[in-house]
């Protein structure tokens, strides 16, 4: 074998090992209580612990970078960050992302439409949304019937906190989210006094994935990361993390 070909072969062979030894994994992280949020300027939550556990299995140290959801997604799609969690698997996202298998979580909490109790707005079906201004998370994907409905006026916002504030100010009529991700932004008293949940909801379970960038060197670890993730799902480690964080 010629020296030049031998050198190229060795570079390709050791690349994953080199990446692991460097120990850096940049994680684009968006606030989504109770899965990922800040306590004393440190990220906590079950998604954070899952990524830490997965990283440790390959001797990687995650570096969490805070960003709005849409910005996080863009950073990973462009290779400016290595990994993102809590994603729905969509064909358009697979152009730039490698989805690790299996999904690490099945999201069972329903998507709800929040309104101001004082306005007494009724939403009993998808058609009732056509006359309303609906707040959504920029870059987010909810469910096909809603996402692809051009008759619904949607206002894209950067965070769940903005969704809450825009509704409280009367700038939007409603927004769509999961209840457990909204509760941390309000006191219990304020939540029950000012907010109302519409009858219409989407309660089909959805898979949540971890994805890595096709434009990052970490892509060479895709197989290893999926193998380790499968072990963590199969042996109950991830379920243990999730149950621990819920208590």
ChimeraX attribute file (.defattr): number of C-alpha atoms within 10 A of each C-alpha:
attribute: neighborCount
match mode: 1-to-1
recipient: residues
	/A:1	6
	/A:2	6
	/A:3	8
	/A:4	8
	/A:5	10
	/A:6	10
	/A:7	12
	/A:8	10
	/A:9	11
	/A:10	10
	/A:11	12
	/A:12	11
	/A:13	11
	/A:14	11
	/A:15	15
	/A:16	17
	/A:17	15
	/A:18	11
	/A:19	18
	/A:20	18
	/A:21	13
	/A:22	11
	/A:23	16
	/A:24	16
	/A:25	21
	/A:26	21
	/A:27	24
	/A:28	25
	/A:29	26
	/A:30	26
	/A:31	20
	/A:32	21
	/A:33	21
	/A:34	17
	/A:35	22
	/A:36	20
	/A:37	20
	/A:38	13
	/A:39	9
	/A:40	6
	/A:41	7
	/A:42	8
	/A:43	19
	/A:44	18
	/A:45	20
	/A:46	22
	/A:47	26
	/A:48	19
	/A:49	18
	/A:50	22
	/A:51	22
	/A:52	17
	/A:53	21
	/A:54	22
	/A:55	20
	/A:56	14
	/A:57	15
	/A:58	17
	/A:59	16
	/A:60	19
	/A:61	21
	/A:62	21
	/A:63	17
	/A:64	20
	/A:65	13
	/A:66	16
	/A:67	16
	/A:68	19
	/A:69	23
	/A:70	17
	/A:71	17
	/A:72	22
	/A:73	26
	/A:74	16
	/A:75	19
	/A:76	24
	/A:77	25
	/A:78	15
	/A:79	21
	/A:80	16
	/A:81	25
	/A:82	26
	/A:83	30
	/A:84	26
	/A:85	25
	/A:86	20
	/A:87	18
	/A:88	18
	/A:89	19
	/A:90	11
	/A:91	9
	/A:92	8
	/A:93	15
	/A:94	14
	/A:95	11
	/A:96	18
	/A:97	27
	/A:98	21
	/A:99	24
	/A:100	21
	/A:101	18
	/A:102	17
	/A:103	21
	/A:104	21
	/A:105	17
	/A:106	11
	/A:107	14
	/A:108	12
	/A:109	16
	/A:110	16
	/A:111	18
	/A:112	19
	/A:113	23
	/A:114	27
	/A:115	26
	/A:116	20
	/A:117	14
	/A:118	10
	/A:119	12
	/A:120	11
	/A:121	17
	/A:122	14
	/A:123	19
	/A:124	12
	/A:125	11
	/A:126	13
	/A:127	12
	/A:128	13
	/A:129	22
	/A:130	14
	/A:131	11
	/A:132	17
	/A:133	16
	/A:134	23
	/A:135	26
	/A:136	23
	/A:137	22
	/A:138	17
	/A:139	15
	/A:140	16
	/A:141	15
	/A:142	16
	/A:143	13
	/A:144	8
	/A:145	9
	/A:146	14
	/A:147	13
	/A:148	11
	/A:149	14
	/A:150	9
	/A:151	11
	/A:152	18
	/A:153	14
	/A:154	21
	/A:155	15
	/A:156	17
	/A:157	19
	/A:158	18
	/A:159	18
	/A:160	25
	/A:161	16
	/A:162	16
	/A:163	25
	/A:164	21
	/A:165	14
	/A:166	17
	/A:167	20
	/A:168	16
	/A:169	10
	/A:170	12
	/A:171	14
	/A:172	20
	/A:173	21
	/A:174	30
	/A:175	23
	/A:176	19
	/A:177	22
	/A:178	20
	/A:179	16
	/A:180	13
	/A:181	17
	/A:182	18
	/A:183	16
	/A:184	15
	/A:185	15
	/A:186	14
	/A:187	10
	/A:188	10
	/A:189	9
	/A:190	11
	/A:191	16
	/A:192	13
	/A:193	12
	/A:194	15
	/A:195	20
	/A:196	19
	/A:197	18
	/A:198	17
	/A:199	12
	/A:200	16
	/A:201	19
	/A:202	17
	/A:203	14
	/A:204	11
	/A:205	12
	/A:206	18
	/A:207	15
	/A:208	17
	/A:209	20
	/A:210	26
	/A:211	29
	/A:212	28
	/A:213	26
	/A:214	21
	/A:215	17
	/A:216	18
	/A:217	15
	/A:218	22
	/A:219	20
	/A:220	15
	/A:221	17
	/A:222	20
	/A:223	13
	/A:224	15
	/A:225	21
	/A:226	19
	/A:227	14
	/A:228	20
	/A:229	25
	/A:230	18
	/A:231	15
	/A:232	19
	/A:233	17
	/A:234	12
	/A:235	10
	/A:236	11
	/A:237	14
	/A:238	24
	/A:239	17
	/A:240	14
	/A:241	16
	/A:242	18
	/A:243	10
	/A:244	10
	/A:245	15
	/A:246	11
	/A:247	5
